[in-house]
Amino acid sequence: MLAGIELYFGGALLVLGAAFTLLAAVGVVRLPDLYTRMHAASKAGAVGGGLILLAVAVLSQDAAVSVRAIIGVMFVLLTTPVAAHLLARASYLTGYRPCNDTVIDDIAQRNE
């Protein structure tokens, strides 16, 4: 059985991770273009998923599960920003431009 502090800490991590994941989902729905949506999904989604995996590591009573969860956190935090960058760059190079509210377009300035 879990002691009190681990249970509360794991629960807090789980709720915080769910809040970040909800924030990412709201960002995907509400933001104006692909690039800002991808930013919300990759940043807040990665943090939310990482916090949920940390909650699994804290709440599980098995060392093997905890190690796998921590490796999962590292994998998510290392691969999500790289994948988002590559997808955004590929979208831009295929012709999808940012919304009209975008002030600075570094790629367009580089190609001039």
Secondary structure in CASP SS format (residue, H / E / C, confidence):
PFRMAT SS
TARGET T0000
AUTHOR 0000-0000-0000
METHOD secondary structure of the structure
MODEL  1
M C 1.00
L C 1.00
A C 1.00
G H 1.00
I H 1.00
E H 1.00
L H 1.00
Y H 1.00
F H 1.00
G H 1.00
G H 1.00
A H 1.00
L H 1.00
L H 1.00
V H 1.00
L H 1.00
G H 1.00
A H 1.00
A H 1.00
F H 1.00
T H 1.00
L H 1.00
L H 1.00
A H 1.00
A H 1.00
V H 1.00
G H 1.00
V H 1.00
V H 1.00
R H 1.00
L C 1.00
P C 1.00
D C 1.00
L H 1.00
Y H 1.00
T H 1.00
R H 1.00
M H 1.00
H H 1.00
A H 1.00
A H 1.00
S H 1.00
K H 1.00
A H 1.00
G H 1.00
A H 1.00
V H 1.00
G H 1.00
G H 1.00
G H 1.00
L H 1.00
I H 1.00
L H 1.00
L H 1.00
A H 1.00
V H 1.00
A H 1.00
V H 1.00
L H 1.00
S C 1.00
Q C 1.00
D C 1.00
A H 1.00
A H 1.00
V H 1.00
S H 1.00
V H 1.00
R H 1.00
A H 1.00
I H 1.00
I H 1.00
G H 1.00
V H 1.00
M H 1.00
F H 1.00
V H 1.00
L H 1.00
L H 1.00
T H 1.00
T H 1.00
P H 1.00
V H 1.00
A H 1.00
A H 1.00
H H 1.00
L H 1.00
L H 1.00
A H 1.00
R H 1.00
A H 1.00
S H 1.00
Y H 1.00
L H 1.00
T C 1.00
G C 1.00
Y C 1.00
R C 1.00
P C 1.00
C C 1.00
N C 1.00
D C 1.00
T C 1.00
V C 1.00
I C 1.00
D C 1.00
D H 1.00
I H 1.00
A H 1.00
Q H 1.00
R H 1.00
N H 1.00
E C 1.00
END
